[in-house]
């Protein structure tokens, strides 16, 4: 009787744990696929990504030597955007906040803004977070500060 209870308990534990293991494996494979796609795109521009970040909604990579930035939104048919940072004079953070009466403010959007050298070219906005796509902010506020500083350093070289 005790062996039967033990086996039943182990089977139940396995049935509960298996979906989480499968999800973790799929997520890891998806992350590897996205990073491989960024690296492949970068190699087409003679760039080798020194910094790569894969977040919930986007992936970003930077090659400091060739001053190349890659940005990809995690959507089905979205291809990585490639930016030559020699065409930009600054990188700024744009934090869009909304006031809620009696409760303070919330962050609605986080964007990196690439300011071009020439006034004829428009600002380039790279969206890190949007409340329309995600309910809660994770580490995007931290990431936007890190990446803004990195890109600004490369632009100023």
C-alpha positions as CSV (number, residue, x, y, z in Angstrom):
1,X,0.0,0.0,0.0
2,X,2.8,2.4,0.8
3,X,4.6,1.7,-2.5
4,X,1.4,2.5,-4.4
5,X,0.9,5.8,-2.6
6,X,4.6,6.7,-3.2
7,X,4.4,5.9,-6.9
8,X,1.1,7.8,-7.2
9,X,2.6,10.8,-5.5
10,X,5.7,10.8,-7.7
11,X,3.5,10.6,-10.9
12,X,1.5,13.5,-9.7
13,X,4.6,15.6,-9.0
14,X,6.0,14.7,-12.4
15,X,2.7,15.7,-14.1
16,X,2.8,19.0,-12.2
17,X,6.4,19.8,-13.0
18,X,6.5,18.7,-16.6
19,X,4.6,21.7,-18.2
20,X,7.0,24.1,-16.4
21,X,10.1,22.3,-17.7
22,X,8.7,22.2,-21.2
23,X,7.9,25.9,-21.1
24,X,11.4,26.7,-19.9
25,X,13.0,24.7,-22.7
26,X,10.8,26.4,-25.3
27,X,11.6,29.8,-24.0
28,X,15.3,29.1,-24.0
29,X,15.1,27.8,-27.6
30,X,13.1,30.9,-28.7
31,X,15.7,33.2,-27.0
32,X,18.5,31.4,-28.8
33,X,16.7,31.7,-32.1
34,X,16.2,35.4,-31.7
35,X,19.8,36.0,-30.7
36,X,21.0,33.9,-33.6
37,X,18.8,36.0,-36.0
38,X,20.3,39.2,-34.6
39,X,23.9,37.8,-35.0
40,X,23.1,36.7,-38.6
41,X,21.7,40.1,-39.5
42,X,24.7,41.8,-37.9
43,X,27.2,39.6,-39.9
44,X,25.4,40.8,-43.1
45,X,26.5,44.3,-42.1
46,X,30.1,43.2,-41.2
47,X,29.3,43.7,-37.5
48,X,29.9,41.5,-34.6
49,X,27.6,42.1,-31.6
50,X,29.5,42.8,-28.4
51,X,26.3,43.5,-26.4
52,X,23.1,41.6,-26.8
53,X,19.9,41.8,-24.7
54,X,16.8,39.8,-25.2
55,X,13.8,41.1,-23.3
56,X,10.0,40.3,-23.2
57,X,9.1,42.4,-26.2
58,X,12.3,43.2,-28.0
59,X,15.9,42.2,-28.6
60,X,18.8,44.7,-29.0
61,X,22.4,44.3,-30.0
62,X,25.4,46.7,-30.4
63,X,28.7,46.5,-32.2
64,X,30.9,49.3,-30.8
65,X,33.6,48.9,-33.5
66,X,31.4,49.3,-36.5
67,X,28.9,51.6,-34.6
68,X,26.0,49.3,-35.6
69,X,22.8,48.9,-33.6
70,X,20.2,46.2,-34.2
71,X,16.7,46.3,-32.7
72,X,14.0,43.7,-33.2
73,X,10.5,43.7,-31.8
74,X,9.2,40.2,-30.9
75,X,6.5,39.9,-33.6
76,X,6.0,37.2,-36.1
77,X,7.1,38.8,-39.4
78,X,9.3,41.6,-37.8
79,X,12.8,41.8,-39.2
80,X,15.6,43.4,-37.2
81,X,16.1,47.1,-37.8
82,X,19.7,48.1,-38.4
83,X,21.1,51.5,-37.5
84,X,24.5,53.0,-38.4
85,X,25.2,55.1,-35.3
86,X,27.5,57.4,-37.2
87,X,24.3,59.0,-38.7
88,X,23.2,60.0,-35.2
89,X,24.4,62.7,-32.8
90,X,22.7,61.6,-29.6
91,X,20.7,58.9,-27.8
92,X,18.0,59.9,-25.3
93,X,15.5,58.2,-23.0
94,X,11.9,59.1,-23.4
95,X,9.8,58.1,-20.4
96,X,6.1,58.9,-21.0
97,X,4.1,59.1,-17.8
98,X,0.4,59.4,-17.1
99,X,-1.1,61.0,-13.9
100,X,-3.7,59.0,-12.1
101,X,-5.8,61.2,-9.8
102,X,-5.0,60.6,-6.1
103,X,-2.6,57.8,-6.9
104,X,0.4,59.5,-8.6
105,X,1.8,58.6,-12.0
106,X,2.4,55.5,-14.0
107,X,4.8,54.8,-16.8
108,X,3.0,54.4,-20.1
109,X,5.9,54.1,-22.5
110,X,9.7,53.8,-22.5
111,X,11.5,54.7,-25.7
112,X,15.1,55.2,-26.8
113,X,15.3,58.1,-29.2
114,X,18.1,58.4,-31.7
115,X,18.6,62.0,-32.7
116,X,20.0,62.2,-36.3
117,X,22.9,64.4,-37.4
118,X,20.9,66.0,-40.1
119,X,17.7,67.9,-39.5
120,X,16.1,66.4,-42.6
121,X,16.0,63.0,-41.0
122,X,13.3,62.1,-38.5
123,X,13.9,61.0,-34.9
124,X,14.1,57.2,-34.5
125,X,12.1,55.7,-31.6
126,X,12.9,52.3,-30.3
127,X,10.1,51.1,-28.0
128,X,11.2,49.2,-24.9
129,X,7.8,49.2,-23.1
130,X,4.2,50.1,-23.8
131,X,1.2,49.6,-21.5
132,X,-0.9,48.6,-24.4
133,X,1.3,45.5,-24.9
134,X,2.4,44.7,-21.3
135,X,0.5,45.3,-18.1
136,X,3.4,45.7,-15.8
137,X,7.0,46.9,-16.3
138,X,9.7,44.4,-15.6
139,X,13.3,45.4,-16.1
140,X,12.8,47.7,-19.0
141,X,13.4,50.9,-17.0
142,X,16.8,49.5,-16.0
143,X,17.5,48.3,-19.5
144,X,16.7,51.7,-21.2
145,X,19.2,53.5,-18.9
146,X,21.9,50.9,-19.6
147,X,21.4,50.9,-23.4
148,X,21.0,54.7,-23.6
149,X,24.4,55.1,-21.9
150,X,26.0,52.4,-24.1
151,X,24.7,53.9,-27.3
152,X,25.6,57.5,-26.3
153,X,29.2,56.3,-25.6
154,X,29.5,54.7,-29.0
155,X,28.0,57.8,-30.7
156,X,30.5,60.1,-29.0
157,X,33.6,58.1,-30.0
